Each structure stands twice: as structure tokens, then as C-alpha cells.
Amino acid sequence: MPERVVAPRTIADALDQAAGRLAHVGVEPRREARALWGALGGGTADPGAVWLQRERPAPADLLQRFQHAVAQRAAGVPFAYVVGRTSFRTLDLKVDGRALIPRPETEGLVELVLQHVRATCDMQRATWGTAADIGTGCGCIALSLAVEGAFERVIAVERSPETLLLARENVALVKPRVPVEVRHGDLLAPLAGERCRVIVANPPYLTESEYQELDPAVREFEPRLALVSGAEGLEATRALLAGAQPLLEPRGLLALEIDERRADLVLRLARELGWPRAAVYDDLFGRPRYLLAGLEEDT
């Protein structure tokens, strides 16, 4: 006879059962179980705080959602997709399979942009003008610029209709103090007629073979459209470098997240396409991850 599964009575019982199901997922199972319980319970997902409450009865509605979430994690679904949200800098955002899960490296791109604009802004101007985020995904870059910067407005561009809806949901969730307009279209096309202080993008930058080598948790659940960019992985990056200059103000900035394996190639491409002030910057892990390309003041 199959072993009879006893329904959990306390949070500790639920966590013990979950840890058994998560033992082969490649995570620390007990910590993962506590993090899932905390996130679904509306808390901070702090495993320590959940453990302090372990002897409390497990509420039936939360227990049902928790068991479903554990089943998803056991099947390899990323944590952020299971709980439906993720943190990015100062923000708590909705995220699901319509968009990539934001990474810490992209937080570094936002930090570089903010530092650059603060250092070069005209102190006579009340605001920094317009910022644009190309391929906005869940809206994490655009919303961070709107919340942390002093821009007059932010334009977020997204080519996937489904992903665009997610970005708009996050704009409604965050309610930034400056307007964030989400526009549908591919790369720079929706910016026709604009003059931006900053254009930022975390474009797709993988080749097909690199995509096939990704961790299954990424390859099987995150959108391929946001990861692969032509035979060399440079299709989107090349298009941004080729087309951004007419859309920037004097002293404007193009800031891109790039693949560390092609950093030198991207820098050479930027200079060939007429960016006199282009440089590559490392991420927090010491990997060449960002390209900042600026215009001369009288361009």
C-alpha cells in the first residue's frame, strides 16, 4: 500500500513536507520552503521569520497555495514566477513568464546611468529630460529611472504585446511620481521624433547555441524572444548603436547591458558606428557587462 500522507497541521508540518519535495531541485530545501511560505503569506519571504512562527496552525487557504507553489518549484519553475513577484532595487514588481526575471547585473546598469546623469546634468535644468528604456520587459529599468531619477518623463518600449501588458500592470502598481509611458514596437521605432537624455536597454544578446546551453530553469521558462539576438548575438545591440544617435540630446547617453564574452567586439562596433565616447564597465562580479556611449556636447 502507498504511504498515507498526513495533512499538515502546523506551519512546521507543511515546511517538513515541502522540504522533502524540494530535495532534488538544486536548492537548500528547508530554506526554500520557508522562503516560499513567507512570500505567499504576504511577508518578506525571510526564512528566519517564518521559522519563528513554525508552531502556529497552517491556515487552510495559505496551505493550499503553498502546496501548489511547492509542486511548481519541484518541477523547476523559477521562484519569482512561482510567487509572482520580484525585487529590483527599491521596487517590488509583478513578474511572470511574459518577461525575463530581472537580474542583479541589470540593477548595476541603472546605477551607472543614474551616476552618469547626475555627474553631467545641467544644474540650471529642473529635470533631466526624457529617458527611454528599450525592451522594457516587466518595466524594471523604466520604473527605477522614474522613481530614483529626476527625469521629466520615461518612455518604456516593448515589442511583445503580452509583455507590454505586464509592464503596464507594474506602472499601475508602482505609481511613479513622473509619467511612464509604455509604447508598443520594436527597438527604437517607437521613439521617432523624440529627443532623449538617456536611452537604456538590456537587449537580447545570446546566440542560438548559447541559448541551448542555458540552465533549464531559464531556457524552459523565460521568454526566448528576450534572450536570443541573431547568429552573433549582436543583432539588437548593433541596431541600437546604429540608430540611437539622432534620438539623443547633445551630451546624451546610450547605456546597454552586454554579454561579457563580446565586450571588446561591442566596444569596437560602437566606435565603428560613430560613438566617440564609448567605454565598457564591469559589473559587481568584475565582468565586462555594460557599454556606455555618449555624444559630444555639440553633436
C-alpha positions as CSV (number, residue, x, y, z in Angstrom):
1,M,0.0,0.0,0.0
2,P,1.2,3.5,-0.7
3,E,2.3,5.5,2.3
4,R,-0.5,7.6,3.7
5,V,0.3,11.4,3.6
6,V,-0.8,13.1,6.8
7,A,-2.3,16.5,6.2
8,P,-0.1,19.2,7.8
9,R,-1.5,20.8,11.0
10,T,1.2,23.4,11.7
11,I,3.5,25.5,9.6
12,A,6.3,23.3,10.7
13,D,4.5,20.2,9.3
14,A,3.9,22.0,6.0
15,L,7.6,23.0,5.8
16,D,8.8,19.5,6.5
17,Q,6.7,18.0,3.7
18,A,7.7,20.7,1.3
19,A,11.4,20.2,2.1
20,G,11.1,16.5,1.1
21,R,9.6,17.5,-2.3
22,L,12.3,20.1,-2.9
23,A,15.3,17.9,-2.0
24,H,16.2,17.3,-5.7
25,V,15.7,20.8,-7.1
26,G,19.2,22.1,-6.6
27,V,18.3,24.4,-3.7
28,E,18.6,24.2,0.1
29,P,15.2,22.6,0.6
30,R,14.3,23.8,4.1
31,R,15.3,27.4,3.4
32,E,13.5,27.4,0.1
33,A,10.3,26.0,1.7
34,R,10.4,28.8,4.4
35,A,11.0,31.5,1.7
36,L,8.0,30.2,-0.3
37,W,5.8,30.3,2.7
38,G,6.9,33.8,3.7
39,A,6.4,35.1,0.1
40,L,2.9,33.6,-0.3
41,G,1.9,34.7,3.1
42,G,2.5,38.4,2.2
43,G,5.5,38.7,4.4
44,T,9.1,39.5,3.5
45,A,10.0,35.9,2.5
46,D,12.6,36.0,5.3
47,P,13.1,32.3,6.2
48,G,14.1,33.1,9.7
49,A,10.9,35.0,10.4
50,V,8.8,32.1,9.1
51,W,10.7,29.6,11.3
52,L,9.9,31.6,14.4
53,Q,6.2,31.1,13.6
54,R,6.5,27.4,12.8
55,E,4.3,26.1,15.7
56,R,1.3,28.1,14.5
57,P,-1.6,26.3,12.8
58,A,-1.3,26.3,9.0
59,P,-4.2,28.3,7.5
60,A,-6.1,26.2,5.0
61,D,-6.2,28.7,2.2
62,L,-2.5,29.5,2.5
63,L,-1.6,25.9,2.8
64,Q,-3.3,25.1,-0.5
65,R,-1.5,27.9,-2.3
66,F,1.8,26.8,-0.7
67,Q,1.4,23.2,-1.7
68,H,0.7,24.3,-5.3
69,A,3.8,26.5,-5.2
70,V,6.0,23.7,-3.9
71,A,4.8,21.5,-6.8
72,Q,5.8,24.2,-9.3
73,R,9.2,24.7,-7.7
74,A,9.7,20.9,-7.7
75,A,9.0,21.0,-11.5
76,G,11.7,23.6,-11.9
77,V,9.7,26.8,-12.2
78,P,11.8,29.8,-11.1
79,F,11.0,31.1,-7.6
80,A,10.0,34.6,-8.9
81,Y,7.4,33.1,-11.3
82,V,6.0,30.8,-8.6
83,V,5.4,33.7,-6.1
84,G,4.5,36.2,-8.9
85,R,6.8,39.0,-7.9
86,T,10.5,40.0,-7.6
87,S,12.6,42.8,-6.1
88,F,14.5,45.2,-8.2
89,R,16.5,48.0,-6.5
90,T,13.8,49.9,-4.5
91,L,10.9,48.2,-6.2
92,D,8.7,45.2,-5.6
93,L,7.3,44.2,-9.0
94,K,4.9,41.7,-10.5
95,V,6.7,39.2,-12.7
96,D,5.6,36.0,-14.6
97,G,6.5,34.1,-17.7
98,R,5.7,37.0,-20.0
99,A,9.1,38.7,-19.1
100,L,12.6,37.8,-18.0
101,I,13.2,37.8,-14.3
102,P,15.4,40.9,-13.5
103,R,19.0,40.2,-12.5
104,P,21.3,42.0,-10.2
105,E,23.5,42.9,-13.2
106,T,20.7,45.0,-14.6
107,E,20.4,46.8,-11.3
108,G,24.0,47.8,-11.9
109,L,23.1,49.2,-15.3
110,V,20.5,51.5,-13.7
111,E,23.1,52.6,-11.1
112,L,25.6,53.6,-13.8
113,V,23.0,55.6,-15.7
114,L,21.9,57.5,-12.6
115,Q,25.5,58.2,-11.6
116,H,26.4,59.4,-15.1
117,V,23.4,61.7,-15.5
118,R,23.9,63.2,-12.0
119,A,27.5,64.0,-12.9
120,T,26.8,65.5,-16.3
121,C,23.4,67.2,-15.9
122,D,22.9,70.9,-16.4
123,M,22.3,72.3,-12.9
124,Q,20.1,75.1,-14.5
125,R,17.6,72.5,-15.6
126,A,14.8,71.5,-13.1
127,T,14.6,68.0,-14.6
128,W,16.8,65.6,-16.6
129,G,14.5,65.5,-19.7
130,T,13.3,62.2,-21.2
131,A,14.6,58.7,-20.5
132,A,13.8,55.7,-22.7
133,D,14.0,52.0,-21.8
134,I,14.1,49.7,-24.9
135,G,12.8,46.2,-24.4
136,T,11.3,47.1,-21.0
137,G,10.1,43.6,-20.1
138,C,8.4,43.9,-16.7
139,G,9.3,47.6,-16.6
140,C,12.1,47.3,-14.0
141,I,14.6,49.7,-15.7
142,A,12.0,52.3,-16.7
143,L,10.3,52.3,-13.3
144,S,13.6,52.6,-11.4
145,L,14.6,55.6,-13.5
146,A,11.3,57.2,-12.9
147,V,11.4,56.6,-9.1
148,E,15.1,57.3,-8.4
149,G,16.0,59.8,-11.1
150,A,14.8,63.4,-11.8
151,F,13.6,62.8,-15.3
152,E,10.7,64.7,-16.7
153,R,9.2,61.5,-18.2
154,V,10.2,57.9,-19.1
155,I,9.2,56.0,-22.2
156,A,9.2,52.2,-22.0
157,V,9.3,50.3,-25.3
158,E,8.3,46.7,-25.7
159,R,7.7,44.6,-28.8
160,S,5.7,41.7,-27.2
161,P,2.1,42.6,-26.7
162,E,1.8,40.2,-23.7
163,T,4.9,41.6,-22.0
164,L,3.7,45.2,-22.7
165,L,0.6,44.4,-20.6
166,L,2.8,43.2,-17.7
167,A,4.9,46.4,-17.8
168,R,1.7,48.5,-17.7
169,E,0.5,46.5,-14.7
170,N,3.7,47.3,-12.9
171,V,3.4,51.0,-13.8
172,A,-0.1,50.9,-12.2
173,L,1.4,49.1,-9.2
174,V,4.3,51.4,-8.6
175,K,2.5,54.7,-9.3
176,P,5.7,56.6,-10.1
177,R,5.7,60.4,-9.5
178,V,6.7,61.1,-13.1
179,P,4.8,59.8,-16.2
180,V,5.9,56.4,-17.5
181,E,4.5,55.7,-21.0
182,V,4.6,52.2,-22.3
183,R,4.8,52.1,-26.1
184,H,4.4,49.0,-28.3
185,G,7.0,48.5,-31.0
186,D,10.4,47.1,-31.9
187,L,13.6,48.7,-30.6
188,L,13.9,52.4,-31.4
189,A,11.0,52.7,-33.8
190,P,8.5,54.0,-31.2
191,L,10.9,56.8,-30.3
192,A,10.6,58.5,-33.7
193,G,10.5,62.3,-33.2
194,E,11.8,62.1,-29.6
195,R,15.0,63.7,-28.2
196,C,16.1,61.7,-25.1
197,R,18.7,62.5,-22.5
198,V,19.2,58.8,-21.9
199,I,18.4,55.6,-23.9
200,V,18.9,52.4,-21.8
201,A,18.5,48.8,-22.9
202,N,19.1,45.3,-21.7
203,P,18.7,43.8,-25.1
204,P,18.8,40.1,-26.1
205,Y,22.4,39.2,-26.6
206,L,22.8,35.4,-26.9
207,T,23.4,33.2,-29.9
208,E,21.2,30.2,-30.5
209,S,23.9,27.8,-29.3
210,E,24.5,29.8,-26.2
211,Y,20.7,29.8,-25.5
212,Q,20.7,26.0,-25.8
213,E,23.4,25.8,-23.1
214,L,21.5,27.8,-20.6
215,D,20.3,26.4,-17.3
216,P,17.0,24.6,-18.0
217,A,15.2,26.9,-15.4
218,V,16.0,29.8,-17.8
219,R,15.6,28.0,-21.1
220,E,12.4,26.3,-20.3
221,F,10.5,29.1,-18.5
222,E,11.9,32.5,-19.5
223,P,10.9,34.0,-22.9
224,R,13.3,33.2,-25.7
225,L,12.5,36.4,-27.5
226,A,14.2,38.4,-24.8
227,L,17.4,36.3,-24.9
228,V,18.4,35.4,-28.5
229,S,19.6,38.0,-31.0
230,G,20.7,36.6,-34.3
231,A,23.6,34.5,-35.4
232,E,26.2,36.5,-33.5
233,G,24.1,37.6,-30.6
234,L,24.5,41.2,-31.7
235,E,21.5,41.9,-33.8
236,A,19.7,44.1,-31.3
237,T,22.9,45.7,-29.9
238,R,24.0,46.7,-33.4
239,A,20.6,48.2,-34.2
240,L,20.7,50.2,-31.1
241,L,24.2,51.5,-31.7
242,A,23.3,52.3,-35.3
243,G,20.1,54.1,-34.7
244,A,20.2,55.9,-31.3
245,Q,22.3,59.0,-32.1
246,P,19.5,61.0,-33.8
247,L,17.2,60.3,-30.9
248,L,19.6,61.8,-28.2
249,E,20.1,65.3,-27.0
250,P,23.6,66.8,-27.0
251,R,25.6,65.0,-24.3
252,G,23.0,62.3,-24.5
253,L,23.8,58.7,-23.3
254,L,23.2,55.3,-24.7
255,A,23.6,52.6,-22.0
256,L,23.5,48.9,-22.8
257,E,23.9,45.7,-20.9
258,I,26.1,43.4,-23.0
259,D,27.5,39.8,-23.0
260,E,30.8,39.7,-21.2
261,R,32.2,37.3,-23.9
262,R,31.7,40.0,-26.6
263,A,32.6,43.1,-24.7
264,D,35.6,44.0,-26.8
265,L,33.6,43.3,-30.0
266,V,30.8,45.6,-28.9
267,L,33.2,48.4,-28.0
268,R,34.8,48.1,-31.4
269,L,31.4,48.1,-33.1
270,A,30.4,51.2,-31.1
271,R,33.4,53.1,-32.3
272,E,32.9,52.0,-35.9
273,L,29.3,53.3,-35.7
274,G,30.4,56.8,-34.7
275,W,30.3,56.9,-30.9
276,P,33.4,58.9,-29.9
277,R,32.8,58.4,-26.2
278,A,32.2,54.7,-25.7
279,A,33.5,52.6,-22.8
280,V,32.9,49.3,-21.2
281,Y,32.3,49.0,-17.4
282,D,32.4,45.9,-15.1
283,D,29.5,44.6,-13.0
284,L,29.8,43.8,-9.3
285,F,31.4,40.5,-10.2
286,G,34.2,42.1,-12.2
287,R,32.8,41.0,-15.6
288,P,32.6,43.5,-18.5
289,R,28.9,43.9,-18.6
290,Y,27.9,47.5,-19.6
291,L,28.6,49.7,-22.6
292,L,28.1,53.5,-22.1
293,A,28.3,55.5,-25.3
294,G,27.9,59.3,-25.1
295,L,27.6,62.1,-27.6
296,E,29.8,65.2,-27.7
297,E,28.1,68.3,-26.5
298,D,27.8,69.9,-29.9
299,T,26.6,66.7,-31.7
